[in-house]
Every structure is written in C-alpha cells, then in structure tokens.
Amino acid sequence: MTTTPKQPDPLDNPQMKQIIDNTIAEFSEQNGALMVVLNHLQERIGYITKPMQAYIARKMNVPVSKVHGVVSFYSFFTTEPRGKHVVKFCIGTACYVGGVSQLIDKAKQVLGIEPGQTTSDGLITLEVCRCVGACSQAPVVVIDDQNHGRVKPSQFGRMLTDIQKSEVVA
Amino acid sequence: MAYYRSTVLVSMDPVCIEKGALEIKEQLIKELALLKLSEEVQVLDSPRLGDPETEGPDILVYPEGSHYIQLSPATVGPIVLEHFVKGRELQQYKAQMRDVLDEELGEPKDKEIRIILENIGKIDPRNIEDYIAVDGYQALAKVLGEMSPEEVIQTILDSKLRGRGGAGFPTGLKWKFARQAPDTPKYMICNADEGDPGAFMNRKVLEGDPHSVLEGMAIGAYAVGANQGYVYCRAEYPIAVSTLNTAIEQAREYGLLGKDILGSGFDFDIEVRMGAGAFVCGEETALMASIEGGRGEPRARPPFPASKGLWGKPTNINNVETYANVPKIIHRGLEWYTSMGSEKSKGTKTFALAGDVAHTGLIEVPFGLTLREIIYDIGGGIKGGKAFKAVQTGGPMGGCLPASDLDLPVDYETLGAAGSIMGSGGMIVMDEGTCMVDIARFFMEFTQDESCGKCVPCRVGTRRLLEILEKICAGNGEEGDIEELEELSEQIRKNSLCGLGQGAPNPVLSTLNHFMDEYKAHIYEKRCPAKVCRALIKYEIIDGPCTGCTVCARNCPVGAITGERKQTHIIDQDICIKCGICYQVCQFDAINVS
C-alpha cells in the first residue's frame, strides 16, 4: 500500500494551469525568480511534476535541466502529490534524543508505510523533516503544519487513528 | 488489547506532590472506578505539565488536551463526571490555553543577561509602534543623522562584535571590506537559514522582535553603501517569514525602509527570500546561489562575498543575531556593550538549551560563563537526577564535550580549542543514557544526507564514515575501524570545499577523543554501555518486580509480550524489535536491559 493513485497532471486541469500561469507571471520579473516561483507553486499546487518543470522552463526561458536541478536539490519540492494529511517527524537532535524513532515505529505499525510514503487511500503521507526549531517540545510531530510536542507513542497511535476516523465520518 | 479512550496525566512534579498530587491521583482512580470507567480511562504519572507553583496540582486529559489546574480532591469528582460522563470540559478548573511557544522563553535566570531577547514576548512583533516605543529605530536615526559610514564601522569594530552565526569573524571588519569594495551595487544579506538541529534562537528573534533585525540591516547597509537587502529564511519557519513581511511593510509605511529614509537621502529596502529545505544553504556562498534562484551549492572562497557575492557584486552577509546586536550597540554605547563578555568576545550569546536538561528553552548569557553555569545554574541540571554525560555545541558541525570540560568558559576560542565550535547556539545536553557512538552516527546521517554532493571528500567521505559507524552500532565493528574513522575524518576536514564538509567529521573526532572506551566496547566486546544500540541489547522481564499489570503487553507495538494478568510476563526475543517502549511504560522497574 505504498503508491498513490495515478492523477492527471495539474497542467491538464484548466484551473490549476491558470494558477501556474499566474504564479509565473507574478514573480518571473524578480531577480532569482526561479526559486520564488517554485516555492509558490509547491505551496499552491502541492507538487511540481516533470511536465510542469518543462512548462516553467519554457515560460521562464531557462533550460529544463536547471529547473529540474533546483527541484531535485531542495527537499521541500516534491514531484508527486502527497496525501490529504501530512505527518512529519522532526528528526532534529533534541527530538532524536527525545525518542522520535519510537513514534516512527508506531506510525509504521499503525499505517503500514515508511516515511516518504503515502497510504494507498491517499489519506496520510509520512515524512521526516529537519529540525522545526521547537526543541524544547521534543519529540515533535508536525501534522498538517501544526506542531505537536512531547508526543508519546501510545498517544500518537491514537492521533493517527483519529485522523483516519475523522475522514470516515466526513 | 485494551483500548483506553482517554488518558489522564497527573503531574508528579515534586511541588505538585507537595501540594497533594498523590491524593488527586488516588481520588481520580476511585472516582473512575465508581463510574465503571477504569477500563476506558487510564491514569498515568507525568513530569510537570504546567507551572507547578501557580497551577499545581494539575492534570492533562488526552486526546482532548484539557488542562485542569489548582485541583483539590474535592474538585476531582465534578471533573470526572463532567468530562468523562457528560463529555464537557469543566471551564472553571481549566487553564487558559497558552501559546505553546511561550514556554520556550521563561523568566530570565540569575546569570542571564537579555539584550537580544529582551523585547520578545513584551512587544507585539506585528506592531511597529511597540518597537518604536522601546527606543526602536533610534539607532538608525542617530546613524543617518549624526554619523558617517566610517564612524559606524569604527564603532562596530570597537564593540568587538563577532559573527553570531558561529564562525566569530569580526563584524566591523566584514563591513569595512564590503565598504572598500569598488564595485556597485552592493547587497546586504541576513542569513536566517537556521538549520542546525537543536537551534531555534533566530526563529524566536524573527518571530518576536523582527524590527531589531531590520534596523540592524539598515544600519549595516548605510555603513557598507548597500541599497538592497535580502533576508534568506528557511522554509521550515513560515511564521517567521510572515512576521518579517509584515514588519517590512510597516517599516516602509513609516519611512524607515524604502527611498530617502528619514529624509537623509539614503535608500534601502529589504526582501524576504525563502529556502526550500537544504541545510547547506546556511553556508554563505550556497545561500547566495539559492537567492540567485539556483541549486544551493557552495563555491570556493576567495573571492569572498565582500568583493564578489550576490550576482557577482560586493555583498555583506551576517546572521540574524549579529544584526540584532547592532542597534543596541549604537543606541546604548560602546562602554555599556563592552562591559559584558570575555576579553575577546564581547556582549551576549543566545543559546537553545535542549536535551536531557531540566529547563529546556532559550537563554541569553554573557560570553565567558562556563558550561557548568549554563547547564546547572541556568538549565537546572540533568533531568530525572541522572548523570551528565556530554554537551553538544555547534550543531552537526560541532562536537561533544565531556564532563571534564564543564568548567570551560563559553567563547569562540575555548570551544574551538576543545574540539567543538560555538556554532549558532544549539546546546544539547546528554545524560548517561546516551550512546556516543550512536550520536556520532546520528550526526553523520544528517551530514551525509545534507551534503550537497558537489565535492568528493564530503559526498563520498561522509557516506563512508556513516557506513563504518552503522557497522559498529550494528555489532559488526572490527579491528581497524577506529583508525579508518580517524584517517577519513582528517581527509574530509582538510579537503572539503565548504564549512559543512570541513566540520562534518567533528562529531566523530570529538566522540573518539572523549569517549574512546565506548567505541572499543562496541567493537571489541559487542556491548553498548549506554544500552541504546538495538543490535547489542536485549530486553527481559524480571520475575520478582513484575506484577503482571499488562501495561507493557498493551503498549508493545509488535505484540512480543505475553502473559496472564497478575502473572510475570515474557518477551519473545524473536519478535521483539527492541524499541524500549516496555522499559519506559513499566512502573515497577521490572524490565531489564542487558
């Protein structure tokens, strides 16, 4: 249960294509625009596919290799859609010492996926991330951009099942 | 497997116990039993939850996160009834929801001096008038109205302000080089790519007092002759980015950024640029490559940014905290500033104290305080009464210092000589339960992953170091591994292109230096003295103390523990993944690690 269902490319969706065009138009005049455009597209679309990279390169008049080089260099840029909910484990030093690996084990056990993977229903993506700077709260789990500190394994299993349950009800 | 729908944590802080926490717990268990909720709600002991002095005794109910404070045995009944039976929170005993971030910055301790952190939590970072009310932008006005750029540079030189990013280069000298560079335009960059795990000083400043950084940048820009500035902030800090953007807009409205600042004819504006999750971008040449829109790969220096930086133009780069010092120095004067600190390092330094220390959070101390004063007098010593083992300073490029180094004064030179670095201010305290080989492996995993791959010593070398460390932790270490670690480390340190590679072997070298016997125990005796490395340890349940409470069996993630209620349980070693959860949840010390 690791792969995400195949989805059409954002470029094939008129609404999304509009967002892409607007973003490029909005920022491409700046110095060093490529990073700015990619950062906004990652935020607005959620991922940057290969066709999107080629499209951005053409529109901004830079080689595709450069766009791909930048996208693949930075860990924030993803080329595949992520799950509806993103659960990130902070693996900074304090969280590591504070036992975040037990939380990762718990998540593997509950969801059957590894960090970097998405559940087959597209509901939850697990990720690890670098220090989120909330070290006094270690160990920290970031669920949909919300920091949860001092998480214990037993409590965390419940947090995950709560996400699953909330979706069943919805 | 029993499934509790709720968990009640009871604070067992000594102060709370003194105020009756044990009675509260007893009453809770009694009330729950009366309502036949014992199978649904579990009651657990917890370290302190809120402030024991003002809020204790207190309990925290999960999953709701309801925090009930100032309890007495008489108030427990109503809470149990309302909360667990009726499903309502009892407002009169509930603590006000607090901003979680607040506990990162408590009241200053005796030996602290707060300059950089003084406004945080006291002024509204999204209201420029709050900053102006505490003499904000006075220094900029003074500089633009009364001082020549040369005078500003001389003042900063005389203040002996040094780069707070970690390298400790004199800020005034940097400014002087950028001023003297003939090419134009010039740029001013603030390095807010605080990537060291365990460090969050800069985030707090950006989120709590952003104008102090902007003012420092504007003063620096006037001194070096720059008209455009960039703050490069990591993407992991979205709140800092939005606070900065608000602050910049307000400063423009008030004529403190933009064209003709305060009628002086000096133009300066600032833009925020976001990183995208690459640690190496904290290195100045990589950071500039990233602002230019490309891959954040470092390049060889010289040429230094002061002569050829952003877009090939003279550029001055300083860290967040460095800039935040500048307005204070100008406004309050040299005499005041240089009265703090040690001989070669003036002023204060912020640290993020984390790990196994009683009080984690941000602190600010004058240079020259000893590690012992910081960890014991300010940090309150080691959590849970365990023994101190090591303190890690300077992030992944820093080193681990043992107990024998505790009396070293904290400044750039001393930490460097001891085999660590000052770094940007992460300080992680480790107790006796930390395996130093595992810590070296952890940092190498980080560095190896974050190595940009441009130069071979770093890209390949860190990978090889990691492989050897993994081998040792897995119990497969052999004769010659230690020598190979040393040899490789030396080569990586000497031949890497940037600070990341040059500093990468530090955690390995410093642990080899101070904790050689642990390496030897792993390699020759196949033993992990701290009982951390999973391949080298075994969990067992001891017959006597085990009461058969079933807590371990219920919490075991792989179902390796079996046993009847009230009978001694057994761990199936073939199934056990050595996660250590049973060890943590056992209330009777019945789990033995060997």
Chai-1 contact restraints between the chains, C-beta under 6 A:
chainA,res_idxA,chainB,res_idxB,connection_type,confidence,min_distance_angstrom,max_distance_angstrom,comment,restraint_id
A,G32,B,I291,contact,1.0,0.0,6.0,A-B,restraint_1
A,G32,B,E292,contact,1.0,0.0,6.0,A-B,restraint_2
A,G32,B,G293,contact,1.0,0.0,6.0,A-B,restraint_3
A,A33,B,G293,contact,1.0,0.0,6.0,A-B,restraint_4
A,L34,B,G293,contact,1.0,0.0,6.0,A-B,restraint_5
A,M35,B,G293,contact,1.0,0.0,6.0,A-B,restraint_6
A,N39,B,M274,contact,1.0,0.0,6.0,A-B,restraint_7
A,G69,B,R295,contact,1.0,0.0,6.0,A-B,restraint_8
A,V70,B,R295,contact,1.0,0.0,6.0,A-B,restraint_9
A,F73,B,R295,contact,1.0,0.0,6.0,A-B,restraint_10
A,Y74,B,A276,contact,1.0,0.0,6.0,A-B,restraint_11
A,Y74,B,G277,contact,1.0,0.0,6.0,A-B,restraint_12
A,Y74,B,A278,contact,1.0,0.0,6.0,A-B,restraint_13
A,S75,B,G277,contact,1.0,0.0,6.0,A-B,restraint_14
A,F76,B,A235,contact,1.0,0.0,6.0,A-B,restraint_15
A,F76,B,A276,contact,1.0,0.0,6.0,A-B,restraint_16
A,F76,B,G277,contact,1.0,0.0,6.0,A-B,restraint_17
A,F77,B,A276,contact,1.0,0.0,6.0,A-B,restraint_18
A,G92,B,P197,contact,1.0,0.0,6.0,A-B,restraint_19
A,G92,B,G198,contact,1.0,0.0,6.0,A-B,restraint_20
A,T93,B,P197,contact,1.0,0.0,6.0,A-B,restraint_21
A,T93,B,G198,contact,1.0,0.0,6.0,A-B,restraint_22
A,T93,B,I428,contact,1.0,0.0,6.0,A-B,restraint_23
A,A94,B,G198,contact,1.0,0.0,6.0,A-B,restraint_24
A,A94,B,A354,contact,1.0,0.0,6.0,A-B,restraint_25
A,A94,B,G355,contact,1.0,0.0,6.0,A-B,restraint_26
A,Y96,B,F442,contact,1.0,0.0,6.0,A-B,restraint_27
A,V97,B,G355,contact,1.0,0.0,6.0,A-B,restraint_28
A,Q102,B,C579,contact,1.0,0.0,6.0,A-B,restraint_29
A,D105,B,P557,contact,1.0,0.0,6.0,A-B,restraint_30
A,D105,B,C579,contact,1.0,0.0,6.0,A-B,restraint_31
A,K106,B,P557,contact,1.0,0.0,6.0,A-B,restraint_32
A,Q109,B,P557,contact,1.0,0.0,6.0,A-B,restraint_33
A,C131,B,P197,contact,1.0,0.0,6.0,A-B,restraint_34
A,V132,B,E236,contact,1.0,0.0,6.0,A-B,restraint_35
A,G133,B,F200,contact,1.0,0.0,6.0,A-B,restraint_36
A,G133,B,R203,contact,1.0,0.0,6.0,A-B,restraint_37
A,C135,B,G198,contact,1.0,0.0,6.0,A-B,restraint_38
A,C135,B,F200,contact,1.0,0.0,6.0,A-B,restraint_39
A,C135,B,A352,contact,1.0,0.0,6.0,A-B,restraint_40
A,C135,B,A354,contact,1.0,0.0,6.0,A-B,restraint_41
A,S136,B,E104,contact,1.0,0.0,6.0,A-B,restraint_42
A,S136,B,T360,contact,1.0,0.0,6.0,A-B,restraint_43
A,S136,B,G361,contact,1.0,0.0,6.0,A-B,restraint_44
A,P153,B,I581,contact,1.0,0.0,6.0,A-B,restraint_45
A,S154,B,N555,contact,1.0,0.0,6.0,A-B,restraint_46
A,Q155,B,Y62,contact,1.0,0.0,6.0,A-B,restraint_47
A,R158,B,P63,contact,1.0,0.0,6.0,A-B,restraint_48
